[in-house]
Amino acid sequence: MDDDDTTGTPRAPFRVGLIGYGLAGSVFHAPLVAATEGLALDTVVTANPERREQALAEHPGVRTVTAADELFARAGELDLVVIASPNRTHVPLARTALEAGLPVVVDKPLAATAAEARSLAALADSRGLLLSAFQNRRWDNDFRTVSRLIADGSLGCVQRFESRFERWRPRPKGGWRESGDPAEVGGILYDLGSHLVDQALTLFGPAATVYAEVDVRRPGAEADDDTFIALTHDSGVRSHLWMSATTAQLGPRFRVLGDTAGYVKYGLDPQEGALREGLRPGGTTAWGVEAESSWGRLGAGESPLTGGGEPVPTLAGDYPAYYAAIAHALRTGDRPPVTAGEAAAALRVLEAAKASAAQGRTIALDEDAR
């Protein structure tokens, strides 16, 4: 627990209410909040009796309630609300929390549209409250490594950035994430594309143009499950982003090409898998560390598939850094690790991608809309 800056008295942790205990709430948010010094998981909202039992078993002493209204009735007893419920509920719940005077973290996507995100940001600013989108993939091991290679000049001037989240799920699983109802904000563009676009914008800045191919491939599928986005950034870098549930042979997670070298990395960050298995940050297992056999390779003129290039040690993944930064922002008033404005910029790109696919053309983003 942090000491008070002036008196040396230990601070009470910030009390966190979590709305939703499905995949996002139970696997990501609750464990990471519970592992963060200065935060305490106080209340979990879920109407599902089995999930309430799960929350109590995994976080002894936590309160459980069946509806968000019960949480907001105790707004004065909380310091932060985390919204990990279905996408269609993000905006109304975030608005209610902010109007109740509570800082808010919202699982991605923050909203369905950039306009909704900007409206929430304006409300948060008017109340002097923190509002942040949970973009944990900024703390993936491979993304952290790419960021370092770009920063230290190992690639020279980056010209092309290729990034993939590909899966092989030939049969739809159902549920709201795969619903064709626009109100659900489902589909792989908003699910995985939210991460890929955020990472590209974080690395290379605003996009000037957007081209996309958005397809529904699987029999019985309602929402897009095979999507490609091409961005041209103001910086001149071109980002090619793939997100798919229909990829029988997976491509590299990253291929980053500069004018002096390229970096290729296969495989996924291990943190999600560890969280799903019940492992927690701060345990006996080194967190976010992958085997040397999974390291990417850096070089020029050679194929990494045949041993070309030099192996690059992958930095450890660090999802706990997100909530550590949230706790710091609550304590100091500093900006959160992911701002609502950044979330709105990514949503503007996702909206342009939908328009591009529907109209079969490249969309130029207006300066005043970025």
Backbone hydrogen bonds, N-H to C=O, Kabsch-Sander energy under -0.5 kcal/mol:
donor,donor_aa,acceptor,acceptor_aa,energy
4,D,9,T,-1.9
8,G,4,D,-1.4
11,R,2,D,-2.7
14,F,38,G,-3.0
16,V,40,A,-2.8
17,G,80,L,-2.7
18,L,43,T,-3.2
19,I,17,G,-0.5
19,I,82,V,-3.1
20,G,18,L,-0.7
20,G,45,V,-2.5
26,S,22,G,-2.8
27,V,23,L,-2.2
28,F,23,L,-0.7
28,F,24,A,-1.2
29,H,24,A,-2.3
30,A,25,G,-2.8
32,L,28,F,-2.0
33,V,29,H,-3.0
34,A,30,A,-2.5
35,A,31,P,-1.4
36,T,33,V,-1.5
37,E,35,A,-0.5
39,L,36,T,-1.9
40,A,14,F,-2.5
42,D,16,V,-2.7
42,D,40,A,-0.7
43,T,16,V,-1.6
44,V,63,R,-2.6
45,V,18,L,-3.0
46,T,44,V,-0.6
46,T,65,V,-2.4
52,R,48,N,-2.1
53,E,49,P,-2.1
54,Q,50,E,-2.2
55,A,51,R,-2.7
56,L,52,R,-2.2
57,A,53,E,-2.2
58,E,54,Q,-2.6
59,H,55,A,-2.3
62,V,59,H,-2.2
63,R,42,D,-2.8
65,V,44,V,-2.2
70,E,67,A,-0.9
71,L,67,A,-1.0
72,F,68,A,-2.7
73,A,69,D,-1.6
74,R,71,L,-1.7
75,A,72,F,-1.6
77,E,74,R,-2.2
78,L,75,A,-1.7
79,D,15,R,-3.0
80,L,15,R,-1.4
81,V,103,P,-2.2
82,V,17,G,-3.1
83,I,105,V,-3.0
84,A,19,I,-3.0
84,A,82,V,-0.7
89,T,86,P,-2.2
90,H,87,N,-1.6
93,L,89,T,-2.2
94,A,90,H,-2.5
95,R,91,V,-2.6
96,T,92,P,-2.2
97,A,93,L,-2.5
98,L,94,A,-2.5
99,E,95,R,-2.5
100,A,96,T,-1.3
101,G,98,L,-1.8
102,L,97,A,-2.4
104,V,130,L,-2.5
105,V,81,V,-2.5
106,V,132,S,-2.7
107,D,83,I,-2.7
108,K,134,F,-1.0
117,A,113,T,-1.8
118,R,114,A,-2.7
119,S,115,A,-2.0
120,L,116,E,-2.2
121,A,117,A,-2.4
122,A,118,R,-2.4
123,L,119,S,-2.0
124,A,120,L,-2.7
125,D,121,A,-2.6
126,S,122,A,-2.3
127,R,123,L,-1.4
128,G,124,A,-0.8
128,G,125,D,-0.7
129,L,124,A,-2.7
132,S,104,V,-2.1
133,A,338,V,-0.6
134,F,106,V,-2.7
135,Q,133,A,-1.1
136,N,134,F,-0.5
138,R,135,Q,-1.7
139,W,136,N,-2.3
140,D,137,R,-1.2
144,R,140,D,-2.2
145,T,141,N,-1.7
146,V,142,D,-2.7
147,S,143,F,-2.6
148,R,144,R,-1.8
149,L,145,T,-2.5
150,I,146,V,-2.4
151,A,147,S,-2.3
152,D,148,R,-2.6
153,G,150,I,-0.9
154,S,149,L,-1.5
155,L,149,L,-0.8
156,G,153,G,-0.9
158,V,156,G,-0.7
159,Q,257,L,-3.0
160,R,257,L,-1.9
161,F,238,R,-2.8
162,E,255,R,-2.5
163,S,240,H,-2.3
164,R,253,R,-2.2
165,F,242,W,-2.1
167,R,244,S,-1.9
169,R,167,R,-0.6
169,R,245,A,-3.2
178,E,175,G,-1.4
179,S,176,W,-1.4
184,E,181,D,-2.0
185,V,182,P,-1.3
187,G,177,R,-3.2
188,I,224,D,-2.5
191,D,187,G,-1.6
192,L,188,I,-1.6
193,G,188,I,-2.0
195,H,192,L,-0.7
196,L,192,L,-2.1
197,V,193,G,-2.7
198,D,194,S,-1.4
199,Q,195,H,-2.5
200,A,196,L,-2.2
201,L,197,V,-2.7
202,T,198,D,-2.3
203,L,199,Q,-2.1
204,F,200,A,-2.6
205,G,201,L,-2.1
208,A,232,T,-3.5
209,T,232,T,-1.5
210,V,363,I,-2.5
211,Y,230,A,-2.4
213,E,228,F,-2.4
215,D,213,E,-0.5
215,D,226,D,-1.9
217,R,215,D,-0.6
221,A,218,R,-2.3
222,E,178,E,-0.7
223,A,178,E,-0.7
225,D,215,D,-2.1
226,D,215,D,-1.6
227,T,243,M,-3.0
228,F,213,E,-2.4
229,I,241,L,-2.7
230,A,211,Y,-3.4
231,L,239,S,-3.0
232,T,209,T,-1.8
233,H,231,L,-0.6
233,H,237,V,-2.9
234,D,206,P,-2.5
235,S,204,F,-0.5
236,G,233,H,-2.1
238,R,159,Q,-2.1
239,S,231,L,-2.4
239,S,237,V,-0.5
240,H,161,F,-3.1
241,L,229,I,-3.1
241,L,239,S,-0.5
242,W,163,S,-2.5
243,M,227,T,-2.5
244,S,165,F,-2.0
245,A,225,D,-2.9
247,T,167,R,-2.6
248,A,246,T,-0.9
253,R,265,K,-1.4
254,F,265,K,-2.0
255,R,162,E,-2.1
256,V,263,Y,-2.7
257,L,160,R,-2.9
257,L,255,R,-0.5
258,G,256,V,-0.5
258,G,261,A,-2.4
259,D,157,C,-1.1
260,T,155,L,-1.7
261,A,155,L,-1.2
262,G,299,G,-3.0
263,Y,256,V,-2.4
264,V,297,R,-2.1
265,K,254,F,-2.5
274,A,270,P,-2.2
275,L,271,Q,-2.6
276,R,272,E,-2.6
277,E,273,G,-1.6
278,G,275,L,-1.3
279,L,274,A,-2.4
283,G,280,R,-1.6
289,V,286,A,-0.8
294,S,291,A,-2.0
295,W,292,E,-1.6
296,G,312,V,-0.6
297,R,264,V,-2.3
298,L,310,E,-2.8
299,G,262,G,-2.3
306,T,303,S,-1.2
307,G,304,P,-1.4
308,G,303,S,-2.6
310,E,298,L,-3.3
312,V,296,G,-2.8
317,G,288,G,-2.3
318,D,139,W,-2.7
321,A,318,D,-1.7
322,Y,319,Y,-1.8
323,Y,319,Y,-0.7
324,A,320,P,-1.9
325,A,321,A,-2.1
326,I,322,Y,-1.8
327,A,323,Y,-2.6
328,H,324,A,-2.0
329,A,325,A,-2.5
330,L,326,I,-2.5
331,R,327,A,-1.9
332,T,328,H,-2.5
333,G,329,A,-2.6
340,A,131,L,-0.7
343,A,339,T,-1.8
344,A,340,A,-2.4
345,A,341,G,-2.0
346,A,342,E,-1.8
347,L,343,A,-2.2
348,R,344,A,-2.2
349,V,345,A,-1.4
350,L,346,A,-2.1
351,E,347,L,-2.7
352,A,348,R,-2.1
353,A,349,V,-2.3
354,K,350,L,-2.0
355,A,351,E,-2.1
356,S,352,A,-2.7
357,A,353,A,-2.4
358,A,354,K,-2.2
359,Q,355,A,-2.3
360,G,356,S,-1.8
361,R,356,S,-1.3
363,I,210,V,-3.2
364,A,362,T,-0.5
365,L,208,A,-2.7
365,L,363,I,-0.5
366,D,364,A,-0.5
369,A,366,D,-1.6
370,R,367,E,-1.2
